[in-house]
């Protein structure tokens, strides 16, 4: 296959397109909510005349989201939201079969990654779709000439929402953005069940170790870390949680986990995994006391949770011992192992979240970007929650696709819940 004429793109290998198409179609079978939205969009064409720049993990699930947007009439350009998360066969299929300009190559350098952000913005978007906020940041700092045409955007992940809210507080945000991550049908399911399963999958693929009987240290106890802790315990690991928030720490204790400071856990942990969205969660004081053979992984969006600069400075030697596993040999002979180059391990060493859970997350993306397309012109630049009715619609569609029915309130029950006069 040859690249469609005049289509600007940067992908690894167009010959992978057929392989990518098969995997995209397989993922689509597990995404009935998004498929229903694609059919609806094809009839209504709500995005006709609109251009959308997306910075997302280029995976089979993202490809199905792109298909839904295209069905609705959107013109879409896509770049990767992480240098190690791109599935090259998916990128090839999007270019060759759907003629989408894709700028994503697995393993691309930081320089190329930032070039790809600008290439995606060359579409002159009315809408942005982000996973980590890098595209929006580039738009606000390097491509400000495009800002007057913007209607709004969406943000997929915890880290991106944190960055967006900081921008909004400083008055630097120039258009409205929907915090998709904070929708219940996203963070309660994607972050917990998706991150939980895919992170363990990534660690096991990178190391091929048995988790049962190991001390597994989970940094943080937000929704992502809860999922990781839950799945690690399910495989027989002895889970230890570290936290800075007393309420979350208390919850972890009540859920049956050991809770202690990271420096204390560093002495006894066999496997360490962070999903906090903060930097230097695993730092040089921790490396100094870790066991020989300890394994470090990160499931947060950016590669700052493990202080790799500090670890490199402490190491006399570094070598690749397995695909996606690097050995750092310290001056005293201890060896520490880092999975996926410290990038989000579920995509660097595995395939990311299962399609079933991404069905809800990307349905949120599709409906949230539709909301800002329709209403963004009347919204102030700020970070907005996904409307509750969208959450409810997605949950209802997912239950129906799973063949699950639920009760409805009787009129008397509804009156009781909405009234105040009935008491003891």
C-alpha positions in Angstrom: 0.0 0.0 0.0 1.2 3.5 -0.7 0.3 6.6 1.3 -2.7 8.5 -0.1 -1.6 11.4 -2.3 -1.0 14.7 -0.6 -1.6 13.3 2.9 0.9 14.7 5.4 1.9 12.2 8.1 4.8 10.6 9.9 4.4 6.9 10.8 6.8 4.0 11.1 5.7 1.6 8.4 2.7 1.8 6.2 3.0 -1.9 5.4 1.6 -2.6 8.9 -1.8 -1.2 8.0 -3.6 -4.5 7.4 -2.4 -5.9 10.7 -3.5 -2.7 12.4 -7.0 -2.9 10.8 -7.6 -6.4 12.2 -6.7 -5.3 15.7 -8.8 -2.1 15.4 -11.8 -4.2 14.4 -11.2 -6.6 17.2 -11.1 -3.8 19.8 -14.3 -2.4 18.2 -16.2 -5.6 19.1 -15.6 -4.7 22.7 -16.8 -1.1 22.4 -20.5 -1.2 21.8 -21.2 2.3 23.4 -18.8 4.0 21.0 -20.2 2.0 18.1 -23.7 3.3 19.0 -22.4 6.9 19.0 -20.6 6.3 15.7 -24.0 5.3 14.2 -25.7 8.3 15.7 -23.0 10.7 14.5 -23.2 9.3 11.0 -26.9 10.2 10.8 -26.6 13.6 12.5 -23.2 14.8 11.3 -22.7 17.1 14.3 -19.0 17.9 13.4 -19.5 19.0 9.8 -17.1 21.8 9.0 -15.1 21.4 12.3 -11.4 20.5 12.5 -10.1 18.5 15.6 -6.5 18.1 16.6 -6.0 15.1 19.0 -3.0 14.2 21.1 -3.8 10.7 22.4 -2.2 7.3 22.8 -2.3 5.9 19.3 -3.9 2.5 20.1 -6.7 0.3 18.7 -9.2 2.0 21.1 -8.2 5.5 20.0 -8.7 4.4 16.4 -12.3 3.5 17.1 -12.8 6.9 18.7 -11.3 8.6 15.6 -13.7 6.5 13.4 -16.7 7.9 15.4 -15.5 11.4 15.0 -15.0 11.0 11.3 -18.4 9.5 11.0 -19.8 12.7 12.5 -18.1 14.9 9.9 -15.0 16.0 11.8 -11.7 16.5 10.1 -9.1 14.9 12.5 -5.4 15.1 12.9 -3.7 12.8 15.5 -0.4 12.8 17.3 0.9 10.6 20.1 0.6 11.7 23.7 3.6 9.6 24.8 6.7 8.6 22.8 6.4 4.9 23.8 2.6 4.4 23.6 2.1 4.3 19.9 1.1 1.1 18.2 2.7 1.5 14.8 0.3 -0.8 13.0 -2.7 1.2 14.3 -1.0 4.4 13.1 -0.5 2.8 9.7 -4.1 1.7 9.4 -5.4 5.2 10.3 -3.3 6.7 7.5 -3.9 4.0 4.9 -7.5 3.1 5.5 -9.0 6.3 6.9 -6.7 8.9 5.4 -6.2 10.5 8.8 -3.0 12.5 9.1 -1.1 10.8 12.0 2.1 11.9 13.5 3.3 9.1 15.8 6.2 6.7 15.8 6.8 4.4 18.7 10.1 5.3 20.4 10.3 8.8 18.9 12.7 11.3 20.5 11.5 14.1 22.6 12.4 16.5 19.8 10.3 14.6 17.3 7.5 14.3 19.8 7.2 18.0 20.1 7.5 18.4 16.3 4.5 16.1 16.0 2.5 18.2 18.3 3.0 21.2 16.0 2.2 19.0 12.9 -1.1 18.0 14.4 -1.9 21.7 15.0 -1.2 22.5 11.4 -4.8 21.4 10.8 -5.9 24.7 12.3 -8.3 23.2 14.8 -11.5 24.4 16.2 -11.4 21.6 18.9 -8.6 19.8 20.8 -8.6 16.4 22.4 -5.7 15.9 24.9 -4.3 13.1 27.1 -1.8 14.9 29.3 -2.4 18.5 28.0 0.7 18.7 25.9 -1.2 19.7 22.8 -3.1 22.5 24.6 0.2 23.7 26.1 1.9 23.8 22.7 -1.1 25.7 21.3 -0.9 28.3 24.2 2.8 28.8 24.0 4.0 28.0 20.4 1.0 28.3 18.1 -0.9 31.1 19.7 -2.0 32.4 16.3 -4.5 29.5 16.2 -6.2 30.4 19.5 -8.9 32.8 18.0 -10.5 29.9 16.1 -10.8 27.6 19.1 -14.2 26.5 20.4 -13.0 24.2 23.2 -11.3 21.0 24.1 -11.3 17.9 26.2 -8.8 16.3 28.6 -8.5 12.6 29.2 -6.2 12.1 32.2 -5.6 13.1 35.8 -2.3 14.7 35.1 -3.7 16.8 32.3 -6.7 18.0 34.5 -4.2 19.0 37.2 -2.2 21.1 34.7 -5.4 22.6 33.2 -6.7 23.7 36.6 -3.4 25.4 37.3 -3.6 27.3 34.0 -7.2 28.3 34.8 -6.2 29.6 38.3 -3.4 31.7 36.7 -5.8 33.1 34.1 -3.6 31.5 31.3 -6.3 29.2 29.8 -7.8 30.7 26.6 -10.7 28.4 25.9 -13.0 26.0 27.8 -12.0 22.4 28.4 -14.1 19.5 29.6 -12.4 17.4 32.3 -13.3 14.0 30.9 -11.1 12.3 33.5 -13.4 13.5 36.3 -16.5 11.9 34.8 -17.7 9.0 36.9 -17.9 6.6 34.0 -14.2 7.5 33.3 -12.3 7.6 36.6 -14.3 5.0 38.5 -13.8 2.4 35.8 -10.9 3.3 33.4 -8.6 4.5 36.2 -9.4 1.7 38.6 -10.1 -1.4 36.5 -8.3 -0.3 33.3 -5.1 0.9 35.0 -5.2 -1.9 37.5 -5.2 -4.7 35.0 -3.1 -3.1 32.3 -0.4 -1.9 34.7 0.0 -5.4 36.2 0.0 -6.7 32.6 2.9 -4.3 31.7 5.0 -5.2 34.7 4.6 -9.0 34.1 5.3 -8.7 30.4 8.5 -6.6 31.1 9.8 -8.9 33.8 8.0 -12.3 33.6 8.1 -12.5 37.4 5.6 -14.2 39.8 3.8 -11.6 42.0 2.6 -14.0 44.6 4.5 -13.6 47.8 6.3 -10.5 46.8 6.2 -7.1 48.6 4.5 -4.8 46.1 4.7 -1.1 47.0 2.0 1.1 45.4 2.7 4.9 45.6 -0.6 6.8 46.1 -4.1 5.6 46.7 -6.1 7.5 44.1 -8.3 5.6 41.7 -5.4 4.4 39.5 -3.4 3.2 42.5 -6.4 1.6 44.1 -6.8 -0.5 40.9 -3.1 -1.5 40.9 -3.2 -2.4 44.6 -6.4 -4.5 44.1 -5.0 -6.5 41.1 -1.6 -7.0 42.8 -3.3 -8.4 45.9 -5.5 -10.6 43.7 -2.3 -12.2 42.3 -1.0 -12.9 45.8 1.3 -10.0 46.4 1.7 -8.5 49.8 0.6 -4.9 49.0 2.0 -1.9 50.8 0.6 1.6 50.1 2.4 4.9 50.6 0.4 8.2 50.7 0.7 11.9 51.6 -3.1 12.4 52.1 -4.3 11.3 55.5 -7.8 10.5 54.3 -6.6 8.3 51.4 -4.0 6.7 53.7 -6.8 5.9 56.2 -8.9 4.4 53.4 -6.0 2.2 52.4 -5.7 0.9 55.9 -9.4 0.2 56.1 -9.1 -1.7 52.8 -6.6 -4.0 54.5 -3.3 -2.7 53.1 -0.2 -1.9 55.1 0.5 1.8 55.0 3.9 3.4 55.7 6.3 6.1 54.5 8.1 5.5 51.2 11.5 5.5 52.9 10.4 2.7 55.2 8.8 0.7 52.3 11.9 1.2 50.2 13.8 -1.2 52.5 11.4 -4.1 52.1 9.7 -3.7 48.7 10.4 -6.1 45.8 8.3 -4.2 43.2 7.5 -0.5 43.2 4.8 1.2 41.1 3.7 4.8 41.2 0.6 6.4 39.7 0.4 9.7 41.5 0.9 12.3 38.8 3.8 13.9 40.8 7.6 13.9 40.4 10.4 12.1 42.2 8.0 9.7 44.0 10.9 7.2 43.9 14.0 9.2 44.6 17.7 8.9 45.4 17.2 8.3 49.2 14.9 5.4 48.3 17.3 3.9 45.7 20.0 4.0 48.4 18.2 1.5 50.6 16.3 -0.7 48.1 17.0 -4.4 47.9 19.3 -5.8 45.2 16.9 -6.8 42.4 14.1 -4.3 43.2 11.9 -3.5 40.2 10.5 0.0 39.6 7.6 0.9 37.4 5.5 4.0 36.7 1.9 4.1 35.6 1.5 7.9 35.8 1.3 9.9 32.6 4.8 11.5 32.5 8.2 9.9 33.1 9.0 12.0 36.2 7.7 9.7 39.0 11.0 7.8 39.0 14.0 10.1 39.4 15.9 8.5 36.5 18.5 11.3 36.4 19.3 10.6 40.0 19.3 6.9 39.5 21.7 7.3 36.5 24.0 9.4 38.6 24.1 6.7 41.2 24.8 4.0 38.7 28.1 2.8 37.2 26.4 0.8 34.5 23.1 0.5 32.7 22.1 -2.2 30.3 18.9 -3.5 28.6 18.3 -7.0 30.0 14.9 -7.7 28.5 12.5 -5.9 26.2 11.3 -2.9 28.2 13.5 -3.7 31.2 16.7 -1.8 32.1 19.2 -2.8 34.8 21.0 -0.1 36.8 24.0 -1.3 38.7 24.8 0.8 41.7 28.3 1.5 43.1 27.9 -1.1 45.9 26.9 -3.8 43.4 23.1 -3.7 43.9 21.0 -3.9 40.8 17.7 -1.9 40.4 15.5 -2.6 37.4 13.3 0.0 35.6 10.4 -1.1 33.4 9.4 0.7 30.3 12.1 3.4 30.6 10.1 4.9 33.5 7.2 5.8 31.2 3.6 4.6 31.8 4.3 0.9 31.9 0.9 -0.3 30.8 1.5 1.2 27.3 5.3 1.1 27.2 5.4 -2.6 28.0 1.8 -3.8 27.2 -1.2 -2.7 25.1 -2.9 -0.3 27.6 -6.4 -0.6 28.9 -8.8 -3.3 27.8 -11.2 -2.0 25.1 -14.2 -2.8 27.2 -13.3 -0.1 29.7 -12.0 2.4 27.1 -15.5 2.1 25.5 -16.8 4.3 28.4 -13.8 6.7 28.5 -13.9 7.4 24.8 -17.7 7.7 24.7 -17.1 10.4 27.3 -14.6 12.0 24.9 -16.9 11.9 22.0 -19.9 13.4 23.9 -17.8 15.9 25.7 -16.2 17.2 22.5 -19.7 17.4 21.0 -20.8 19.4 24.0 -18.0 22.0 23.6 -18.6 22.1 19.8 -22.1 23.1 20.4 -21.7 25.3 23.5 -18.0 26.3 23.7 -18.6 29.7 22.1 -20.8 30.7 25.0 -18.4 29.3 27.8 -15.7 31.2 29.6 -12.2 29.8 29.5 -12.2 27.4 32.4 -12.2 23.7 33.2 -15.7 22.1 33.2 -17.0 18.9 34.5 -18.7 16.5 32.0 -22.5 17.1 32.5 -24.1 14.5 34.7 -26.6 13.6 32.0 -23.8 12.5 29.7 -22.4 10.2 32.5 -25.8 8.7 33.1 -26.4 8.1 29.3 -23.0 6.3 29.0 -23.7 4.1 32.0 -27.1 3.2 30.7 -25.8 2.4 27.3 -23.0 0.2 28.8 -25.4 -1.7 31.0 -27.7 -2.3 28.1 -24.8 -3.6 26.0 -23.9 -6.0 28.8 -27.5 -7.2 29.0 -28.0 -5.8 32.5 -31.3 -4.3 33.6 -31.9 -2.1 36.7 -34.9 -0.8 38.6 -36.7 2.5 38.2 -38.0 4.6 41.1 -41.8 4.5 41.5 -43.6 7.8 41.5 -44.0 7.6 45.3 -40.3 6.9 45.8 -39.3 9.8 43.5 -41.6 12.2 45.4 -40.2 11.0 48.7 -36.6 11.6 47.6 -37.4 15.1 46.2 -39.6 16.2 49.1 -39.0 17.4 52.6 -42.3 17.2 54.4 -42.2 13.5 55.3 -40.3 12.7 58.5 -40.5 10.4 61.5 
